[in-house]
Amino acid sequence: MSKSPKKYLVTGGAGYVGSVVAQHLLEAGHAVTVLDDLSTGFREGVPAGAEFIEGRIQDAAKWLDSSYDGVLHFAAYSQVGESVADPEKYWVNNVGGSTALLAAMRDAGVRTLVFSSTAATYGEPVSSPITEADPTAPTSPYGATKLAVDHMITGEAAAHGLAAVSLRYFNVAGAYGSCGERHSPESHLIPLVLQVALGQRASISVYGDDYPTPDGTCVRDYIHVADLAEAHLLALDAATGGEHLICNLGNGNGFSVREVIETVRQVTGHPVPETAAPRRGGDPAVLVASAATARERLGWQPSRADLAGIVTDAWTFARREEPTAP
C-alpha cells in the first residue's frame, strides 16, 4: 500500500462499509473527507479525524476539487426488496448520483475511483465459485443500478483515462472498532440472528430448508468488513489510468444459514429459536466468490475468514449498541 499521504473523498462514509474504509484510510495516514446525506448513514459513524460534509453525491461538484487524489464511492441505496417496490428511487440515486459524481471528478481532474459494487450484478449464478467472467444478469433493480454504474465507469475509463476499480462484494459482516452494521430496516443474516440472541426479536426465520446443500439451507460467502476495507486501499494503488478493473471480494468458502445460527449460539451463549419459512424467490442455493483476480491484481489476501471470529466482532459491536442487553 502507498506510503505517501494522500487526500480522498469517501462518499457514503457514514455507512457501514464506508465508515470502516474511512477509518482504514486515516490509519494509513491519509486525509479523508466524508460526504454523506445521512439518509441511511449515521453521523456518529464518521471516524474521528475525517472532515464531514453533509450533502448529496448529486452535488459533489460543490466540494470536489483538484486537491483530492481520488474518490471511494459507497453512496447508494442497497435494499433489494425496496428496490423492487420503488425502483425509481434506486435509478435516481444510484445511477443519477454516480453520473453527477463522475462528471464532478472529470471537471476537477480527479482521476482515481474505487467503486463499491456488488455480487447482485451476477443474479442467479451459472457456476460456483463465481468469477468476474461469469454473465451479469441482475434479478433486482438494486443489482441493475450497480451494474449500470459499472458500465458507466468502463466508458469513463476508456474515454477519459479514469483509473478505476470496482469491488463486487459478497456478504460483508463483522465490525471494526466502533464501526458495525446498524441498517434500518436490517436485512442481513448475522445481525438479525444477533438480535435474537439479544432478545430484540423472538426468532430467526429460515427461508427454505430443502436446498441442494449439505443441511438444506442457503450457503453464502461471508467476508469480514476489515478485510474488505484493506482491499479498497490496495485497489487505490492498483488503479491504472484508462483501465476499469473489476474484482470479486469473498473468502471463497461458504457457510449455510444453519451454520451461522449455530455459530451465533456458540459465540453468544444465548438460545436462538428458529422459525421455518418458505423459500424466497430469487434466493440461489449457493453464492460463493472466486477472489483470484483480487489476489493476483491487488495482492489481497483475507485474514479474517473464520466465521466464529466474524460473529464475535459483530456480537461485540451489537452489545456496544445495546448496553442493557443481557
N, C-alpha and C positions, 0 to 999 in steps of 0.2 A: 504494500500500500504506500501511496505517496507520502513522503515525509514533510514536504513543504506546505505550510499552512495556506489554505485557500478559503474562498468565501462562497457559500452555497445557499440557494433558496430552496426551502423544503415546503412544497405545497401540501396541505393536509397534514402538517406536522403536529397537530394537536390530537390526531387519531392514534389508534393502537400501533400500527407498524411505523407510521411516520414519526411518532414521538421516540420510538426506540432507535430508529435510524438517526434522528437528530442528535440524540444522546451520544451515539457512537461517533458521529462526526465531531462533536465537541471534545470527546475524549481523545480523538486523534489530533486535536489542536487546531481544527478549522473554525472559522467564523460561520455562524448559522443564523439565517433569518427564517422564521416560520410564518407562512401565510396560510390562514385558515379562517373560514367564516363561522366556525363553531356550530354549524348545523348538525353535525354528528360527532365532532371532536369536543375536547374538554380543555378549558384554559389551563387548568392545573396539570394537564398532561404535557404542556410545553416545557422542555427541560430548562432548568436554571442555567443561565449563560447564553441562551438563544434570544435574539431580538424577536419580538412578536408583533405581527401586523394582523389585525382582524379585518379580513376582506375576502373578496371573491376572486377566484382564478380568472374570471372573465375580465377583471380589472387589473391583471398583473402588470400591464404596461405602466401603471401609475408608479410602481415601485422598482421594477426590474431595470437595471442599467448595466453599463459595461464593467462595473466594479465586480460583478459576480462571475465566478469561474464555471458555474454550472447550476443546473436545476435537478432536483429529485422530486418527481411528481406523484403524489399519493392522493390528491384531492379528487374523490369520486364517490358517488353513491354505490353501495355494494350489496344490497339485499336482493337476492334472486327473486323471491316471491313478490316483493314490492315492485320490482322491475316489470314483472308480468302484468300486475294490476295497473301500473302507472308508467308505461314505457316512455311517454314523452318527457317525464321528469329526468329520466336517465339519458335520453338523447340530448336534451338541452344542456344538462350539467356536464356529463362525462365527455361528450363529443364537442359540444359548443364551447365548453370551458377549455378543453385541450386545444381546440383550434385557436382560441384567443391567446392561450399561453405560448403556443408555437410562434404565433405572429409577434408577440412581445419579445420573445427570445431572439427572433430573426432581426427585429428592429434594433435591439440593444447589442447585438453582436455576441450574444451568449450562445456558445456552440457545443455544449455538452449537456446531455439529458439522460437520466436514468428514470425509466417509467415502470410504475407498479402495474403489471399486467396480471393475468390470472389463468389458471387451468381451465376455467369456464369457457375459454376460447375454443377448446377442443370438443366440447359437447360429449356425446356418447363415444367413448374410446373404441378404436378399431383394434388395438393391441395393447399389451401391457408388458413392461412399463412404457409409458407414453414418451415419445421423443418429439423434438421440435419439427421433425419432418412429417409427423402424422397430420392427417387432414384437420382443418379447423372448421367446425360446424356447430357453433354455439346453439344451445337449446333455450336460452333466455335472452331478453333484451339487455340484461346486465352484461352477459358474455359477449353479445353482439357489439355493444358500445365499446368494450375494451378491445375487441378485435378491430373495430373501425379505427380506433386511435393508433393501434399498431400499424395499420395500413397507412395512416396519415404520416406517421413517423418515418416509415420506409421511404415515402415520397419526399419528405423533407430532407432526409439524409442524401438521397440521390440528387435532388435538385439544388440544394443549398449547402451541402457539406456538413450537415449536422453529424456530430459524433453521438450515437445513441445506443443504449442497451435497454431492452425490455426484459423484465424478470417475471416469468409466469409462475406464481406461487401455487402450491397445492394447499394443504391445510396448515395454517400458521397457528401456533399455540405457545403456551408458556408465558413468562413475564420476565422483565429485566428491571430490577430495582423497583422504582415507583411506577413503572410503565407496564400496563397489562390490559387485558380485554375488559371492556365495560360498554358493550354495544347496547343500544336500546331501540328496538327490542333485540334481545340476544338470540342468535340462531346457531351458534357454533357448539358442537357437542361437548367439549371438555368443560367450558364454563357453565353450560346447562347442567351437567352432571354434578359439578361442584355446588351449584345452587341447591340441589337435592341434599347433598351432604351438609350444607349449612342450614337446612330446614326452611329454605326460601321457596321451595316447590315440593310437592308431595312425592312425585316420582319422575322418572325419566322415560319418555316414550321411545320404544324400539320399533322403528318403522320397517317391518318386514324381517322375518327370521327364516326365510326359505330361499335365500340367495345361494348360488353355487360357490360358496366359500366354506372354509373349514367348520365354522359354527353357525352358518346360515345368515349372518348379519353382514352388512356392507363393510368393506375394507377400504381404509383411507391412509394416505401418506401424510404423517404429521411432521412438521419442521419447527424447530424452536425459533422463536422470534429473534433471538440474539444471533443465531446462525444466519438467519435471513438478513439481518442488518449488516453483518460482515460482508455478505455477498454484494450489497449495494456499494460499499466502499471500494471493494475490488472492481466492481463494474465501472466506477468513475475512472479508475486507472486504465481499464481495458478499452474504454470507449475510443473509437478511431474515426477521424473525420471522413464523412461520406459513407459510413457503414452503419447499418442498423442490425445489431446483434441481438438475437432472441435466445434466452436461456431458461429452461425449466429449473425450478428450485424445489427439491424434495429430498428425502433421505433414501429413496429407492426401496424402502420397506413399508409394508402396510400393517395396520392394526385394525382389528374389527371393532364394531360398536361394543360388543360384549367384552372384548379385551380392555377397552377404555374404561368401561364401567367397573370392571373388576379391579383395575389399577387404581381408580379413584377410591374404591373401598379400602384397598390395602394402604394407600398413602394417607388417607384421612382418618381411618379407623371408624368411619361412620357407615351405617347401612344406607344402601341406595336402592330403594324399590324400583322395579321395572314395570312398565305398562305396555302390553303388546298393542301394536297399531298396524294398520295396513301399510303396504309399501307406498312410498310417494312416487308419483310419476316423474320419470326422468332421472331417478337415482341409479347410476350404474353400480354393478356389484363390486367392482374393484377400480380404484383410481390411484395409481402409483406412478411416480415420476422417474424418468431416467434423467439424472443430472450430469451425464457425461460431458455435455457441452460446457456447463458451468465449471466443472473440474478442469477441463482442458483449456478453455479460453480465459477464465477468470482466476484459475488457481484456487478455486473454492473447495473446501472440504468441511462439511458439517461435523461438529464435535460434540453435539448435544442430542444425539439421536435416540437416547434411552427414554422410553415412554414414561417410566416412573419419574425420571428427572424432570421431564417436561411438565407432568402433572404436579409434581412437588412445587415447582416455581409458580405455576398458576394458582395452586392452593394457598401459598404464602401471600400472593397478591390479593386473592379473594378474601382472605381473613383480614388483611390490612384494610380493605374497602368496607368490611363489615366487622367492626371491632367488638360488637356484642355477640358475635357468632359463638356457638358452643364449641 
